[in-house]
Amino acid sequence: MSSKIVLITGASSGLGAATARRLAGEGHHVVVGARRVDRLDALVRELQEAGRKADRTAVDVTDPDSVKAFVEGAHSRHGRVDVLVNNAGVMPLSRLDAARLDDWNQMIDVNIRGVLHGIAAALPLMKSQGHGHIINMASTLGHYVAPATAVYSATKYAVRAISEGLRKENNDVRVTDISPSFTESELIQGGDPGTMAYIRSMADSLQLPAASVADAIAYVIGQPNDVDVSEIVVRPRAEVA
């Protein structure tokens, strides 16, 4: 299947928008979703003016009904859903002794529940059609915990665990984790001001272009249907060194 119907959450900026551009450029039809509809409209207009195939739907990943409408609406319009990229995420970091409960709950709602809502909406359709691919955005911080990242890391460890369970339960649906390090995005917002200023300074020197991570997503989508690329970790070379 050379051209796929690809749904992307969190597509109004950063990695989601970069992924939409990359995949649309390869001939896939992208269905972009986010809460900021004005940005989605601008992205779809940009892609369509370049001769690409794209449409959009407003979606709030914390609301299961909104996610279901996003996925089922795309299925109704296009007849199938080949790929779901669960990209939406937030990262308001702080130390645990700061007790920023609202930030913790937001990360749980978006980073964990948002992924589960996407799976719940897409999996029945994919199993019914006999194929599908769910790509979940994890993080290098889902492989280790640093000071002030405990809750965020916990959400990304959870994403990896959910993906592994999904993979083991379904041999007709491909499942991939993408674990990027600092990536050009709007993710570094909220949280403890001092912590986030430090993270922002690190990101300024180490962050990957969003297009580099989008390339990894394009790679896994482009593999033959009997190949499951289970996980890709993407880091800047300077961080590895």
Contacts in CASP RR format, 6 or more apart in sequence:
PFRMAT RR
TARGET T0000
AUTHOR 0000-0000-0000
METHOD contacts of the structure
MODEL  1
MSSKIVLITGASSGLGAATARRLAGEGHHVVVGARRVDRLDALVRELQEA
GRKADRTAVDVTDPDSVKAFVEGAHSRHGRVDVLVNNAGVMPLSRLDAAR
LDDWNQMIDVNIRGVLHGIAAALPLMKSQGHGHIINMASTLGHYVAPATA
VYSATKYAVRAISEGLRKENNDVRVTDISPSFTESELIQGGDPGTMAYIR
SMADSLQLPAASVADAIAYVIGQPNDVDVSEIVVRPRAEVA
1 82 0 8 1.000
1 225 0 8 1.000
2 27 0 8 1.000
3 27 0 8 1.000
3 28 0 8 1.000
3 29 0 8 1.000
3 53 0 8 1.000
4 28 0 8 1.000
4 29 0 8 1.000
4 82 0 8 1.000
4 83 0 8 1.000
4 221 0 8 1.000
5 28 0 8 1.000
5 29 0 8 1.000
5 31 0 8 1.000
5 74 0 8 1.000
5 78 0 8 1.000
5 79 0 8 1.000
5 80 0 8 1.000
5 81 0 8 1.000
5 82 0 8 1.000
5 83 0 8 1.000
6 23 0 8 1.000
6 28 0 8 1.000
6 29 0 8 1.000
6 30 0 8 1.000
6 31 0 8 1.000
6 82 0 8 1.000
6 83 0 8 1.000
6 84 0 8 1.000
6 85 0 8 1.000
6 221 0 8 1.000
7 30 0 8 1.000
7 31 0 8 1.000
7 33 0 8 1.000
7 70 0 8 1.000
7 71 0 8 1.000
7 74 0 8 1.000
7 81 0 8 1.000
7 83 0 8 1.000
7 84 0 8 1.000
7 85 0 8 1.000
7 122 0 8 1.000
8 16 0 8 1.000
8 19 0 8 1.000
8 20 0 8 1.000
8 23 0 8 1.000
8 30 0 8 1.000
8 31 0 8 1.000
8 32 0 8 1.000
8 33 0 8 1.000
8 85 0 8 1.000
8 87 0 8 1.000
9 33 0 8 1.000
9 34 0 8 1.000
9 59 0 8 1.000
9 61 0 8 1.000
9 67 0 8 1.000
9 70 0 8 1.000
9 84 0 8 1.000
9 85 0 8 1.000
9 86 0 8 1.000
9 87 0 8 1.000
9 88 0 8 1.000
9 114 0 8 1.000
9 118 0 8 1.000
10 16 0 8 1.000
10 32 0 8 1.000
10 33 0 8 1.000
10 34 0 8 1.000
10 61 0 8 1.000
10 87 0 8 1.000
10 88 0 8 1.000
10 89 0 8 1.000
11 17 0 8 1.000
11 19 0 8 1.000
11 20 0 8 1.000
11 30 0 8 1.000
11 32 0 8 1.000
11 33 0 8 1.000
11 34 0 8 1.000
11 40 0 8 1.000
11 43 0 8 1.000
11 56 0 8 1.000
11 87 0 8 1.000
12 32 0 8 1.000
12 33 0 8 1.000
12 34 0 8 1.000
12 35 0 8 1.000
12 36 0 8 1.000
12 39 0 8 1.000
12 40 0 8 1.000
12 43 0 8 1.000
13 34 0 8 1.000
13 36 0 8 1.000
13 39 0 8 1.000
13 185 0 8 1.000
13 186 0 8 1.000
14 183 0 8 1.000
14 184 0 8 1.000
14 185 0 8 1.000
14 186 0 8 1.000
14 210 0 8 1.000
15 87 0 8 1.000
15 137 0 8 1.000
15 180 0 8 1.000
15 183 0 8 1.000
15 184 0 8 1.000
15 185 0 8 1.000
15 210 0 8 1.000
15 213 0 8 1.000
15 214 0 8 1.000
16 32 0 8 1.000
16 85 0 8 1.000
16 87 0 8 1.000
16 210 0 8 1.000
16 214 0 8 1.000
17 32 0 8 1.000
17 39 0 8 1.000
17 43 0 8 1.000
17 210 0 8 1.000
18 184 0 8 1.000
18 209 0 8 1.000
18 210 0 8 1.000
18 211 0 8 1.000
18 213 0 8 1.000
18 214 0 8 1.000
19 85 0 8 1.000
19 87 0 8 1.000
19 210 0 8 1.000
19 213 0 8 1.000
19 214 0 8 1.000
19 217 0 8 1.000
19 218 0 8 1.000
20 30 0 8 1.000
20 32 0 8 1.000
20 43 0 8 1.000
20 47 0 8 1.000
20 54 0 8 1.000
21 43 0 8 1.000
21 46 0 8 1.000
21 47 0 8 1.000
21 211 0 8 1.000
21 214 0 8 1.000
22 211 0 8 1.000
22 214 0 8 1.000
22 215 0 8 1.000
22 217 0 8 1.000
22 218 0 8 1.000
23 30 0 8 1.000
23 214 0 8 1.000
23 217 0 8 1.000
23 218 0 8 1.000
23 221 0 8 1.000
24 30 0 8 1.000
24 47 0 8 1.000
24 50 0 8 1.000
24 52 0 8 1.000
24 53 0 8 1.000
24 54 0 8 1.000
25 50 0 8 1.000
25 52 0 8 1.000
26 218 0 8 1.000
27 52 0 8 1.000
27 53 0 8 1.000
28 53 0 8 1.000
28 83 0 8 1.000
28 221 0 8 1.000
29 53 0 8 1.000
29 54 0 8 1.000
29 55 0 8 1.000
29 78 0 8 1.000
30 47 0 8 1.000
30 52 0 8 1.000
30 53 0 8 1.000
30 54 0 8 1.000
31 54 0 8 1.000
31 55 0 8 1.000
31 56 0 8 1.000
31 57 0 8 1.000
31 70 0 8 1.000
31 74 0 8 1.000
31 78 0 8 1.000
32 40 0 8 1.000
32 43 0 8 1.000
32 44 0 8 1.000
32 54 0 8 1.000
32 55 0 8 1.000
32 56 0 8 1.000
32 57 0 8 1.000
33 40 0 8 1.000
33 56 0 8 1.000
33 57 0 8 1.000
33 58 0 8 1.000
33 59 0 8 1.000
33 70 0 8 1.000
34 40 0 8 1.000
34 58 0 8 1.000
34 59 0 8 1.000
34 88 0 8 1.000
35 58 0 8 1.000
35 59 0 8 1.000
35 60 0 8 1.000
37 56 0 8 1.000
37 58 0 8 1.000
40 56 0 8 1.000
40 58 0 8 1.000
41 56 0 8 1.000
43 54 0 8 1.000
43 56 0 8 1.000
44 54 0 8 1.000
44 55 0 8 1.000
44 56 0 8 1.000
47 53 0 8 1.000
47 54 0 8 1.000
48 54 0 8 1.000
55 77 0 8 1.000
57 69 0 8 1.000
57 70 0 8 1.000
57 73 0 8 1.000
57 74 0 8 1.000
58 66 0 8 1.000
59 66 0 8 1.000
59 67 0 8 1.000
59 69 0 8 1.000
59 70 0 8 1.000
60 66 0 8 1.000
60 67 0 8 1.000
61 67 0 8 1.000
61 86 0 8 1.000
61 88 0 8 1.000
61 89 0 8 1.000
61 110 0 8 1.000
61 113 0 8 1.000
61 114 0 8 1.000
61 115 0 8 1.000
61 117 0 8 1.000
61 118 0 8 1.000
62 109 0 8 1.000
62 110 0 8 1.000
62 113 0 8 1.000
62 114 0 8 1.000
62 117 0 8 1.000
63 117 0 8 1.000
64 117 0 8 1.000
64 120 0 8 1.000
64 121 0 8 1.000
67 114 0 8 1.000
67 117 0 8 1.000
67 118 0 8 1.000
67 120 0 8 1.000
67 121 0 8 1.000
68 117 0 8 1.000
68 120 0 8 1.000
68 121 0 8 1.000
70 121 0 8 1.000
71 81 0 8 1.000
71 84 0 8 1.000
71 118 0 8 1.000
71 121 0 8 1.000
71 122 0 8 1.000
71 125 0 8 1.000
72 121 0 8 1.000
72 125 0 8 1.000
74 81 0 8 1.000
75 81 0 8 1.000
75 125 0 8 1.000
80 125 0 8 1.000
80 129 0 8 1.000
81 122 0 8 1.000
81 125 0 8 1.000
81 126 0 8 1.000
81 129 0 8 1.000
81 132 0 8 1.000
82 131 0 8 1.000
82 132 0 8 1.000
82 133 0 8 1.000
83 132 0 8 1.000
83 133 0 8 1.000
83 134 0 8 1.000
83 135 0 8 1.000
83 221 0 8 1.000
84 118 0 8 1.000
84 119 0 8 1.000
84 122 0 8 1.000
84 133 0 8 1.000
84 134 0 8 1.000
84 135 0 8 1.000
85 135 0 8 1.000
85 137 0 8 1.000
85 217 0 8 1.000
86 114 0 8 1.000
86 115 0 8 1.000
86 118 0 8 1.000
86 119 0 8 1.000
86 134 0 8 1.000
86 135 0 8 1.000
86 136 0 8 1.000
86 137 0 8 1.000
87 137 0 8 1.000
88 110 0 8 1.000
88 114 0 8 1.000
89 110 0 8 1.000
89 111 0 8 1.000
89 137 0 8 1.000
89 187 0 8 1.000
90 106 0 8 1.000
90 107 0 8 1.000
90 110 0 8 1.000
90 111 0 8 1.000
90 187 0 8 1.000
90 189 0 8 1.000
91 107 0 8 1.000
91 152 0 8 1.000
91 187 0 8 1.000
91 188 0 8 1.000
91 189 0 8 1.000
92 100 0 8 1.000
92 103 0 8 1.000
92 106 0 8 1.000
92 107 0 8 1.000
92 189 0 8 1.000
92 190 0 8 1.000
92 191 0 8 1.000
92 192 0 8 1.000
92 196 0 8 1.000
93 148 0 8 1.000
93 149 0 8 1.000
93 152 0 8 1.000
93 191 0 8 1.000
93 192 0 8 1.000
93 195 0 8 1.000
93 196 0 8 1.000
93 199 0 8 1.000
94 100 0 8 1.000
94 103 0 8 1.000
94 148 0 8 1.000
94 191 0 8 1.000
94 192 0 8 1.000
94 195 0 8 1.000
95 147 0 8 1.000
95 148 0 8 1.000
95 192 0 8 1.000
95 195 0 8 1.000
96 150 0 8 1.000
96 151 0 8 1.000
98 192 0 8 1.000
100 191 0 8 1.000
100 192 0 8 1.000
103 151 0 8 1.000
103 190 0 8 1.000
103 191 0 8 1.000
104 151 0 8 1.000
107 151 0 8 1.000
107 152 0 8 1.000
107 155 0 8 1.000
108 151 0 8 1.000
108 155 0 8 1.000
111 152 0 8 1.000
111 155 0 8 1.000
111 156 0 8 1.000
111 158 0 8 1.000
111 159 0 8 1.000
112 155 0 8 1.000
112 158 0 8 1.000
112 159 0 8 1.000
112 162 0 8 1.000
115 136 0 8 1.000
115 159 0 8 1.000
115 162 0 8 1.000
116 162 0 8 1.000
119 134 0 8 1.000
119 162 0 8 1.000
119 166 0 8 1.000
122 134 0 8 1.000
123 134 0 8 1.000
123 166 0 8 1.000
123 170 0 8 1.000
123 173 0 8 1.000
126 132 0 8 1.000
126 133 0 8 1.000
126 134 0 8 1.000
126 172 0 8 1.000
126 173 0 8 1.000
127 170 0 8 1.000
127 172 0 8 1.000
127 173 0 8 1.000
130 172 0 8 1.000
131 172 0 8 1.000
131 173 0 8 1.000
131 225 0 8 1.000
132 172 0 8 1.000
132 173 0 8 1.000
132 174 0 8 1.000
133 173 0 8 1.000
133 174 0 8 1.000
133 175 0 8 1.000
133 176 0 8 1.000
133 220 0 8 1.000
133 221 0 8 1.000
134 163 0 8 1.000
134 166 0 8 1.000
134 173 0 8 1.000
134 174 0 8 1.000
134 175 0 8 1.000
134 176 0 8 1.000
135 175 0 8 1.000
135 176 0 8 1.000
135 177 0 8 1.000
135 178 0 8 1.000
135 217 0 8 1.000
135 220 0 8 1.000
135 221 0 8 1.000
136 159 0 8 1.000
136 160 0 8 1.000
136 162 0 8 1.000
136 163 0 8 1.000
136 175 0 8 1.000
136 176 0 8 1.000
136 177 0 8 1.000
136 178 0 8 1.000
137 159 0 8 1.000
137 177 0 8 1.000
137 178 0 8 1.000
137 180 0 8 1.000
138 156 0 8 1.000
138 159 0 8 1.000
138 160 0 8 1.000
138 163 0 8 1.000
138 177 0 8 1.000
138 178 0 8 1.000
138 179 0 8 1.000
138 231 0 8 1.000
139 152 0 8 1.000
139 153 0 8 1.000
139 156 0 8 1.000
139 179 0 8 1.000
139 180 0 8 1.000
139 181 0 8 1.000
140 179 0 8 1.000
140 180 0 8 1.000
140 181 0 8 1.000
140 233 0 8 1.000
140 235 0 8 1.000
141 149 0 8 1.000
141 152 0 8 1.000
141 153 0 8 1.000
141 156 0 8 1.000
142 153 0 8 1.000
142 156 0 8 1.000
142 157 0 8 1.000
142 159 0 8 1.000
142 160 0 8 1.000
142 179 0 8 1.000
143 179 0 8 1.000
143 233 0 8 1.000
144 153 0 8 1.000
145 153 0 8 1.000
146 153 0 8 1.000
148 192 0 8 1.000
148 195 0 8 1.000
148 199 0 8 1.000
156 179 0 8 1.000
159 177 0 8 1.000
160 177 0 8 1.000
160 179 0 8 1.000
160 231 0 8 1.000
163 175 0 8 1.000
163 176 0 8 1.000
163 177 0 8 1.000
163 230 0 8 1.000
166 173 0 8 1.000
166 175 0 8 1.000
167 175 0 8 1.000
167 228 0 8 1.000
167 230 0 8 1.000
174 225 0 8 1.000
174 227 0 8 1.000
174 228 0 8 1.000
174 229 0 8 1.000
175 228 0 8 1.000
175 230 0 8 1.000
176 220 0 8 1.000
176 228 0 8 1.000
176 229 0 8 1.000
176 230 0 8 1.000
176 231 0 8 1.000
176 232 0 8 1.000
177 230 0 8 1.000
177 231 0 8 1.000
177 232 0 8 1.000
178 213 0 8 1.000
178 216 0 8 1.000
178 217 0 8 1.000
178 220 0 8 1.000
178 231 0 8 1.000
178 232 0 8 1.000
178 234 0 8 1.000
179 231 0 8 1.000
179 232 0 8 1.000
179 233 0 8 1.000
179 234 0 8 1.000
180 208 0 8 1.000
180 213 0 8 1.000
180 216 0 8 1.000
180 233 0 8 1.000
180 234 0 8 1.000
180 235 0 8 1.000
181 206 0 8 1.000
181 207 0 8 1.000
181 208 0 8 1.000
181 234 0 8 1.000
181 235 0 8 1.000
181 236 0 8 1.000
181 239 0 8 1.000
182 202 0 8 1.000
182 203 0 8 1.000
182 206 0 8 1.000
182 207 0 8 1.000
182 208 0 8 1.000
182 236 0 8 1.000
182 239 0 8 1.000
183 207 0 8 1.000
183 208 0 8 1.000
183 209 0 8 1.000
183 210 0 8 1.000
183 212 0 8 1.000
183 213 0 8 1.000
183 234 0 8 1.000
184 207 0 8 1.000
184 208 0 8 1.000
184 209 0 8 1.000
184 210 0 8 1.000
185 210 0 8 1.000
188 196 0 8 1.000
188 199 0 8 1.000
188 200 0 8 1.000
188 203 0 8 1.000
189 196 0 8 1.000
190 196 0 8 1.000
205 238 0 8 1.000
206 236 0 8 1.000
206 238 0 8 1.000
206 239 0 8 1.000
207 236 0 8 1.000
208 234 0 8 1.000
208 235 0 8 1.000
208 236 0 8 1.000
212 234 0 8 1.000
213 234 0 8 1.000
216 232 0 8 1.000
216 234 0 8 1.000
219 229 0 8 1.000
219 232 0 8 1.000
220 229 0 8 1.000
220 232 0 8 1.000
223 229 0 8 1.000
END
